[in-house]
């Protein structure tokens, strides 16, 4: 039993509740936010060390053993996502200090930010599917307010679409949970895995698994992404960055967890469907990224491409594909936050998101320009940056599984992604500048610090990929062998 497991939920939750009381003390809230997220990251790092040395960590709340009580469980996959999320959240929070504005700070931005992180962390370590729903709702309720905070016209319009879509998915989530409980008599992940294996994944269970796939696809933006481009373009930069980095990833995590631990017995049905959806998602997302000349829309459609590519690794059902999915998922959390922070900064400097309305920014803001160039190459999977290893493993996994079409789509859309982000670089940063030190806005150092930190991180993750391999291997091992998770949670094979 590891009592540390409750801390990634408790730390941001309690800190956020306290922030509500002291909402007028902005600088105090900023300090508390940094301490809370740094503390959560430190706990995540300790958990990674414990999992590596001792195996999967489990906590039964109140001493009630699974499957009768509420359990928290962290394998290496969960712990890596906890740490990555904490790091990215910290830099997005620091960026918000100089960009979010006093009005939003006074209207509970910092508590809501931490409540969002509470839901994300809880989703990663909960041991049963009902509490996954609860954590989803904590995350979503916070995001409903964050997407509309400030009350601009575009925010209100997009928040209505965002809220209605997620209310629908939450309703379907409850329906799927009800059918699953009626069929299996349990909602604990480990216990479900045992019972599905014993009963056999018949047509009814496969149908229930597909209902869950629809739910999590709506959450992740897997093919059902009609709500995403507008919703992620509407809020302020710091909020859009944390949305792009984390919200779709919780949906991706849920799909991976469910279809490697519970519904893994009919891959010719479930995993093939995931592969088809992933391929279509990559193609449609890449078309959107190439077609638009709006910076926000280009970056948002690249979020969609990333969702498809990660789940292509899951669809392959191979060790190489899953290794690539984990590498690329960690990379994608970092790089999407970085790109959205840079994109928002560009718009703040030029007062427009249309690439046809500005150029030559690199002459006035060279550091920003070259950091965007590095981020663009990393997103496209150019070696030796962080996206390269994940793309290699996912492609190898799809080829090994015989899904040559899926691997080919991944490679082709990578070229389209490169074209879309280089379009921003060549049209926005290159060329003749209409801004100079007199009529251009000054770039705050406080905004450059988180951008530079994430740029360094994506370079370091690429160069240090071998150092991450032992952790990624442990994560893949637990995902490919459900008995390890079952034994850790239930204490038996």
N, C-alpha and C positions, 0 to 999 in steps of 0.2 A: 504494500500500500504506500502510495507516494502522495503526501499532502501538498507537494508543490503544484500538483496538477490543477488545483482550484485557483491558484494565484493569477494565471492569465485572464481569468474571468473576473475575479474579485477585485484586482488592482484597478483596472479601468472603470469598473462599475461603481465602486465606492468613491473613487476620485471624482468621477463625473457627478455623482449625487452631491458631493461636498461642493463642487463648483457651482451648482445651482444656487446654493445658499450665498455664495460670495460672488455673484455674477457681476457686480459693479467693480470688482477689483481685478482689472484686466491683466496686469502684469503678474499678479499672484496666480491667476489661472494659467497663464503661459508657463510659469515655472512648474506648477503642479502637473501640467500636461506633459512636459518634457520628462519629469521624474517618473510619472506613471508609465509612460511608454518605454522609457529606458529600463525601468524595473521589470516590465513585462518581457522585454528583450533579454535581460539578464537571466530571468527564470527560464526562458526558452533555451538559452545556451546551456544552462545546467541540465535541463531535461535531455537535450541532445547527448550530452556526455553520459548521463545515466543510462539512456537507452542503448548507447553504443557498448557500454560496459556490462549492463545488467539485463538488457532486453526491454520489451514493451512495458511501459509504466501504466499502472491502473490504480484508480481510487474509487472505492465504493462509498458513496455519500451516506453518512450516518451509520456506517457499519453494516448496512444491508447488502448481502452478497447478490451478485447478478445471477439470474435475470430479474430478481424480485425488487431490487432497489435501483436507484439512479447511479449509473457508473460513468466515470470519465476514463478515457483510455487514450494514450499517446504512443503511437509507433514513430519510427523515424520520419515517415512521410508527414505526419501531423506536425511534428516538432520542427522540421525544416520550414514548413509553411508559417508556423507561429513566429519563428525568428525573422524570416524574410518580411513578413507583414509588419512586424514591430519596427524594423529598420526603415522601411518605406514610409510607414505612418509618421515616424519621427521627423523625417525630412519634409514631408508634406505639411506637417504642423509648423515647422520652422518657417517654411515658405509662407504660410498663412499669416505669420506675424506681420509681415510687411505688405500684404496684399489683400487680406480679407476685408479690412475696413472696420472702424470702431463700431458702427451701427450693428453689424453682424456679430461682432465680439460681445456686444452688450445683450444680444438676443440669443444667448445660449449656444453659440457656435462651439465652444470648447467642450462643454458637457456632451453635446450631441456627437461630436467627433469621437469621444471616448466611449459613448454608448454604442456607436457603430462598431468600434474595435472590439467591444465586449461580445457583440453578436458574432463577429467574424471568428474570434478566438474560440468561443464556445462551439461554433460549428465544426471547427477542426478537431476538437477533443471530446465531444460528446460520444457516449457509448451506445446510444439508442436513437431510433429514428424520430420518436416524438419530440425529444429534447432538441434534435436537429431542427425540427419545425419551430420550436420556441426560440432558438437562437437566430434562425432566419428572420423571425418576426421582430426581434429586438433590433437586428441589423436594418431591416426594411423600414421600421417605424422611424428610426433615426434618419435614414436616408430620405424619407418623405419630407421631413422638415428641412434637411440640409439642401435638397434640390430646389426648394422654394424659398429659402431664407433670403431676404432682400426684396422679394416680391416684384421683380421686373416682369414685363409682359411675357417674354419668352419663357421665363422660369415657370410662371403660372400655367401657361399652355402646355409645356412639356411635362410638368409635374402631374397634371391631370392624367395624361396618357400613361405615365410611369406608374402612378398609384393604381389605376384601373387594371393595368396589365398584371401587376404583382398581386393585387387582390384576387384576380382570377386564378393565378398560379397557386396562391395560398389555399384557395378553395379546393382546387384539384389535388393539392398536397394532402389536405385532410381526408378527402375521399379515398385517395390511394392508401393512406395510413389505415383507414377504417377497413378497407378490403383486405389489406395485409394482415391486420390483427384478427379479423374474422376467420381468415384462412389458416394462419399459423399459430395464433394464440400468444404471441409475444412480439415485442418491438425492439428488444435488445439486439444489436448487430450480431454479436457472437452467437447468441441463442438462435436467431433467425438463420444464420449460416448453417448451423447444425441441423435445424429442422428442415430446411429446404433440401439439404443434401440427403437427409434420411427419406423424405417424402418423394424426392425427385421433382425437378422443375418441369411440371406438366404445362399444358396449355393455359390454365388459369393463372398460374404463377408467372408465366411469361407475359401474359396480358397485363398483370399487375405491374410487372417490371417495366413494361412499355409506358404505362401511365406515369410511373415515376420518372421515366426518361423525358416525357413531355414536360412534366413539372420542372425538372432541373434544366431542361433545354431552354425554357422560358427564363429561368434565373440566369443561366450562363450566356445566353445569346447564341446557342447552337441552332442554327438554321432559323429558329423563331426569334429573330433579332429586330423585328420591325419597330420596336419601342426604343432601341438602344441609341441610334445615331443622334436623334434629337435630345434625348434625356441627358446624354453625356456632354452635349454641346452647350447646354443651358446654364449650369451653375458656374460660380466663380472658379478660377483656375485650381486652387488648392483642393476644393471639393471634387471637381471633375477628375483630378489626378488620382485621388484616393478611390473614387468610384472605378476608374479604369483599371487601377492596379489590383483592387481587392474584390469588388462585388461579383464580377463574372467568375472570379477564381473560386469563390465559395460554391457556386453551382458546378464548376468543373470538378472540384474536390468531391462533391456529393456523388456525381456520376461515377467517378473513379472508385470511390469507397464502396458504393452499392454494387457495381458490376464486377468488382474483384473479390468482394467478401460474401455477398449474398446471391446475386443472380449471375453466376459465371458458368452455369451448366449447359446453356444453350447458345454458345457463341455464334453458331451459324445463323441464328436469328437476331439476337440482341446486338452482338458486336459488329455484325455486318451492317445492321441498320445504323449503328453509331458511326461506322466508317462512311456510309453513304451520306449521312447528315453532315459529317465533318468535311467531306469533299465538297459538297454543295456550299457549305458555309465559307470555306476558303475561296471558292470561285466568286461567289456573290460579294463577299467582303472585299476581295481584291479589285473587282470591277468598280465598286463604289469608291475605293481609295484612289483609283486611277482617274475616274470620271470627274471628280470634284476639284475645284480650285479654291475651296474654302479650307483653311488650315485645320480648323476643328473637325470638319467632316472627314478630311483625309486621315487624321489621327484616329478618329472614332471607328472608321471602317477597318483600320488596321487592328483595332482591338478584336473585331469580329474574326479576322483572318487568324489571329493567334489562338482563339478558342478552338477553331477547327483543326489547327495544326496539332495542338496538344492532345486533343481527343482522337486524332489519327493514330497516335502512339498507343492509346488504350485499345482502339479497334483492332490493332494488329495482334494483340494477345500474346506478344513475344516479350522476352526479357529485354531485348534491345529496344523495342518500341516503348516499353514502360520506363526504361532508363532515360530515353530521350524525352519522354513526356515530363518526367520529374525535372530534368535539367532545364527544359524549355519553360516549364511552369515557373520555376524560380526566376529564371531570366526575364520572363514576360512580366512578372509583377514589378520588377525593378525598372525595366525599360519603358513600360507604359507610363509609369509615374514620371519618369524623366522626360519623356517626349511631351506629355501633357503640361508639365511645368514649363518647358521651353516654349511650347506652342502658345500657352497663355501669356508668357512674357513677351513674345513677339507681338501678340495682339495688343497688349497694354502699351507697348512702345510705339506702335504704328496706328493705333485706333481703328484697325480694320483687320478682318480675317481673310480678305480676298487677296490672293497672290498677285492678281493683276494690278493692285493698287500700291504696291511698294516693291522696292528692290535695293540691293547694295547694302544691306544691314551689316555685313561683315566688316565694312570699312569703319563704321562707327562703333560696332559691338563685336570685335573680333573673337573674344573668348566665348561669347554666346554662340557665334557662328560655328566655331570649330568643335564645340561640345555637341551641337546639334549634328554635325557631320559624323562624329564618333557614334552618337546614338543611332543615327540612320543606318550606318554600316552594321552595328550590332543587331538592330531589329531585323535586318535582312539576312543575318547569319554569315557575315563575312568574317573569316578567321583573322586574328585569334580572339575575337571578341566573344561575349557570353552566349550569343545566339547560335554560334557555329556548332558546338558539341551536341546540343539538343537536336538540331536539324539533321545532323549526321546519323544519330542513333534512331530517330523516328523514321527516317528514310530507310535505313537498314532494316528496321523492324517490319515495316510495311512490305518491303521486298521479300523478306524471309517468310512472311505469312502468305505470300502470293498475291498481295494487293498492290500489284505494280501500278495500277491506275491511280491508287490513292497516293503512293509515293511520288508518282509523276505530277499529280496535281499540286502536292506540297512544294516540289521544286519549281514548277512553273509559276505558281502564285508568289513564291519568294522573289522571283524576278520582277513581278508586278509590284510587290511591296517596295522593293528597292527603287523602282521607277517613281512610285508615288511620293516617297520621302525625299528622293533626290530632286523631285520637282519643286518641293519647298525650298531646298537648299539652293538650287540653281536660279530660281525665280525670285526668291525672297532675300537671300544673302548675297548672291552674286549680282553683277551688273552695276549700273550707275546708281549712286545713292542720292536720294533727295533729302536725307537727314544729315545733319552735322551736329557738332557739340552745342550750337546755338539754338537751332530749332528742334533738335531731337530731345526726347525725354531722357533724363539721367537714369541709368540702370543701378538700382540699389544693390549694395554689396550683400545685404541680407537675403536677397533673392538669388544671388549667384552662389552662395554657400551651399544650399541643398542641391542645386543643379550640378555644381562641380563635384559634390560628394557622391551623387548617384552616378555621374559619369566615370569617376574613378572606380566605383564599385563594379560597374559593368565591364570595365577593362580588367580589373583584378579577378572577377569571376571567370572571365575567359582565359586569362593567363594561368589562373590557379585551378583550372577544371580538374586536374588530376587529384588535387587535395580534396575536392568535393566528392570524388568517386567512391570512396569507402562509405560515406554517409548515404549517397544515392543508391549504392548496392544494397545496403541494409534496408532502405525504404522499399526497393523493388522486391527484395526477398520476402518481406512481410506482406506485400500486396499479391505476390504470386503464390504464396503458401498460406491460405486462410487459417490453417491449423495453428499457426503461431499466435495469431490474434485471439482465436478461440481459447486456446490453452491459457493465455495470459489473463483473459477476462473471467473465464469460467473455472479455471484451474483444472481442466481435464481435456483430453483429446476428443 
